[in-house]
Every structure is written in C-alpha cells, then in structure tokens.
Amino acid sequence: MAGRYSNGETMVRPGIYFRTTNGSGTELIGARNGVVSVAFKANWGPLGEIVTLNSPSEIGDYYGDDSGTGSNVAILEKIFMGGASQIKAVRVGAGGTNASTTLKDTTADTAVDVIKLTAKYAGTRPLTVTIKDSLSVETQRECIIHSGTKELTKVMFAKGSGEAEALVTAINANTAAIVTAQKLADGNGTLAALAQQAFTTPGVSPTVENTDYSNAFTVLESAQWNVLCVDTNDTAVHALVKAFISRANDAGLMGIAVVGEPTSVAYATRKGDAAAFNSENIVYVLNGFKIDGTVYEGFDAAAVAAGLLAYLPASDSPTHKVISGATEVVGPLTNTQVIECLQSGALVFTVSATGSVWIEQGINTLNQLSADQDAGWKKIRRTKTRFELIQRILENTEGIIGSVGNDSNGRATFIAIANGVINQMIAENKLISGEVTEDPRNPAKGDSAWFIISVQDLDSIEKVYITYQFMFAEE
C-alpha cells in the first residue's frame, strides 16, 4: 500500500507513505517601504479614520479638491510627488456640520418638502443636486450630486407615482453615494426637476485643535508605514509628533517623522528648533525650493521630503538626491550656514554644480549622542537600515512566540530566522555582516530567552578626498 500521510498520522495498512514539506523554510517577510502616514485638515472626507491612497488619482474621490479655508488636501499630492507609493491619510478635526438640502414635489400651489439629502461628511465642500428625466431609459429619472463640475454620485429611480420613496431607497442602497436620503412626506408622488441647485444648508468644516493631531496619531498606531508628516508648521504640533514617533518606535513601529518651518521664521530660530529635537526619529526641513514658480517650504517641503525618504530603500542615501522639477532654493544658505545646519541636525536644500536643487546631506536631528548611540544614528540611511532590521526580525519571528519550546532547538529556530533576515539584508547591500547569538550573560530560563544581534551596517560614500599631483614639463 502507498499513499500520502499527514504529519503525526499513523496508518493502518502496511506500506510506504509519503508527504512533502518546504525544505527551504518559510519565505521571509521583506522590507516595507514607500508608505507615508499623514495627519491633515480637509473640507471633506472621512474624519479621524485611516484612508489608504495608492495613487494621486484617488485623492479627489476621498477628499475632494483643496478649496475652502483651512483645507490642506494638496499635501497628499506633494507626498506622492516625493515618491511615496502609498499614503495612510487621516483627516483631523472634531465637530462641524454636514451640508443638507430638501427636494420638493410638483404640487402647484405649495410644493411639499418630500426628501432631505444630507452630505456624508462634515465640511464646506460645495454640493449641488440635479433631478432630471433619464435620456437613455424612458421609465427612469436621475439624481446627480456634483461638486463644481465633478460628478460625485448618480442614481437612477423609477419615474411616476412614488418617486420620493424610490429615490430614498436608491440612494441609501448605494454604498458609494456621498449623501444619505430621508423621506419627509409622500407629496404628490412626482419630484420637481432641478439643475445643479446648491444645497440650501452649507456644511461647516470641523474645528481643529492640537489634540485632534494626537487623536490622529493614535489611529495611525494601528497601521504600518515608514514615514510620518503633518500639514502644519506649528511647533506645538511638532512636539506632539516627536512624542508620538518616540512612543511608536518603543512599541515596535519603527518609523521616522518629517517636519519643517517656513523661511519667514528667523534662521537662528529654525536652526535652534532642529537642534532641540535631537532625535534619530525626527527629520527637520529648514528651507525649501520652487517648482514651476510655486514655493515649497515648511510642511509643504517636508511632505515632499517625506515621500522621498519613504521611497528610498535602506540601501540608498538621501544625500545629494535631486528634487524633481525644483528650479531654485527658497531660503538659500551660505557655506557657513550650511555647515551650521548640518551640525544642528537640519536637512537643507542646496544647489549642485550643475544647478540642480538637491538634499545637501541625508541627516536627522540627532546631534548629541547618548551612551547607547553611535554616530551612525545621525544618518537617515543607517537609521532606516537599523529600523528595518528591527522591524523585519520582529515580523518574521513573532509567529514562533508560544509555538516552540525554550530549549536549544527552540532558541535555534529564532536564531535561524533572524540570521536569515540578516543575510537577506547583506544581499540587499544594507548590511556588511551580522550574526545572532544567545546572550552569555543572560542564560535562558522559564519562558524567557535573551539574544545578541551584532551587525555592521553600510553607509554611502559622501565625502571624497583627492590629491592631484601635477608635474611641470618644459617639453
């Protein structure tokens, strides 16, 4: 007798039985790159929840355009401009009101309010409604919601008696509709025609306080991303960013945050603010640049930088990376100032020998090392490498927790997985060497085991020193 058996199964009949296994082990989880999280203000869209955007074309579907006071939807485009492949976006704020309007019937003397339409989200996004006969189906009518010239929702409903009931049902059954409908009365059964009539009660955008950014950060703790940015130059919010990113990294999220201030803030203040962060988790953008005549500085420049830093693999440095489309530096610096900024931990834009606008050096704000830090933590590339190593080992080994015994075989399983991650990162030109061993000073006991992971990470060539030897010859 022959056949397949399952692991641990004992067969009744004599014979040769077989099973297959993966001899090369489980495929290791690789790097997570290109994902930027952002907390920002908008005049439309889901409030206080994560929306995942995979391309700039999706921005308008969720958040509309950038019209309205206090709306910073354009920050999403700037993050994609920098190179991000995905955005985890959270609209900040609390309160506000949803725009609404009523639809009337065709009663001749006094038209009856038969339906109330209410926008799905609070905010000042202007909305209009159209009610008309369908040109393609004689027995149907259409209800269309526009914002400007953009069609947001279109539903068909039965023409004739009972139009109010039919439209309410059609709208509320459409999960993509950006309004909800409430029947107020039957009326005479026929809805009055409308041609892009503005909602009679405009919406009001939520108020935004610093605590709303803290609330957004809490929501973002449940997501996976590489880089965080915000839509404000307010240093009080920047302080919240630092507190959050430190807490998130302590919890194993392993990301960095990018903030900036405009050049209207005094140079000495900006330089001092950068130095005050003194953190491998924070990148501070001190000046800006122009693209097609538009100024990018403060949080706008930080958003582009965030997209670029998220996009770059840990095997590449931001140093001398050109800002695509940038034509000049906003807030240009002298050589002395550039050196001062680098010593203060500020990321600055300068001009290359060929006239391109680029990042002078890929550094974070760490400028005073603790006893547990080496100078590698000052570099964005090496910090990203170290964070990636921690994250990849965490994600690849958490599955064995509680599943293997705390004996030599179980600990060897952890070591094999972690060494696999290290070898992958060596092959990816992120590490030079590394190994995992049990900690001899802390022998395993009970349900606890201690390990030491020793690695040598790789930096980029950033400084080249040349000696030219010229010899004079008379002939």
Number of C-alpha atoms within 10 A of each C-alpha: 7 10 10 11 14 11 10 6 7 9 13 6 8 8 9 11 13 10 9 9 7 7 6 6 8 9 10 16 14 16 15 15 20 22 26 33 30 27 26 25 28 29 27 30 23 17 19 21 16 20 18 18 19 15 14 17 9 12 20 15 12 14 23 19 19 18 16 15 11 14 22 21 22 18 24 27 18 22 29 25 20 21 21 29 20 22 25 22 23 27 28 26 23 16 13 17 18 22 25 21 21 19 21 23 22 16 14 8 6 9 15 20 18 23 23 18 21 21 23 16 23 24 23 22 26 18 24 21 23 17 19 16 17 15 10 8 12 10 13 17 22 20 20 19 26 19 17 14 9 12 13 19 17 18 16 20 22 19 21 15 14 16 22 29 20 17 24 19 16 19 23 15 12 14 10 11 19 20 21 18 22 18 18 16 16 18 20 19 19 18 28 15 19 16 11 17 15 20 20 12 14 19 23 18 26 23 13 17 12 14 14 19 25 18 16 22 23 14 15 22 15 10 12 16 22 24 31 28 28 27 23 20 17 15 13 10 20 24 11 16 24 19 12 17 22 20 14 18 15 10 10 13 22 24 25 30 27 27 30 32 27 21 16 11 11 11 17 11 11 23 21 15 20 29 22 15 22 20 22 25 26 28 30 30 31 28 27 27 24 18 14 9 10 9 16 21 25 24 26 30 27 34 34 26 30 35 31 25 31 28 23 18 20 28 19 20 22 23 19 18 18 18 20 14 13 19 16 21 22 18 18 17 17 10 10 8 15 19 13 13 23 21 16 25 34 34 28 24 28 27 18 13 7 6 10 19 24 22 21 20 22 23 30 31 29 26 22 16 14 9 6 5 12 9 12 16 22 23 23 27 28 25 22 27 24 21 20 24 24 17 20 20 20 15 14 19 18 11 10 14 12 9 9 13 13 17 14 10 11 15 19 15 16 21 20 15 20 25 18 18 23 25 18 15 24 19 12 13 15 26 23 16 15 17 16 19 17 17 13 10 8 11 11 17 10 7 10 9 15 14 17 12 15 12 16 13 21 19 20 13 8 10 6 5 5 6 5 6 5 6 6 5 5 4 3
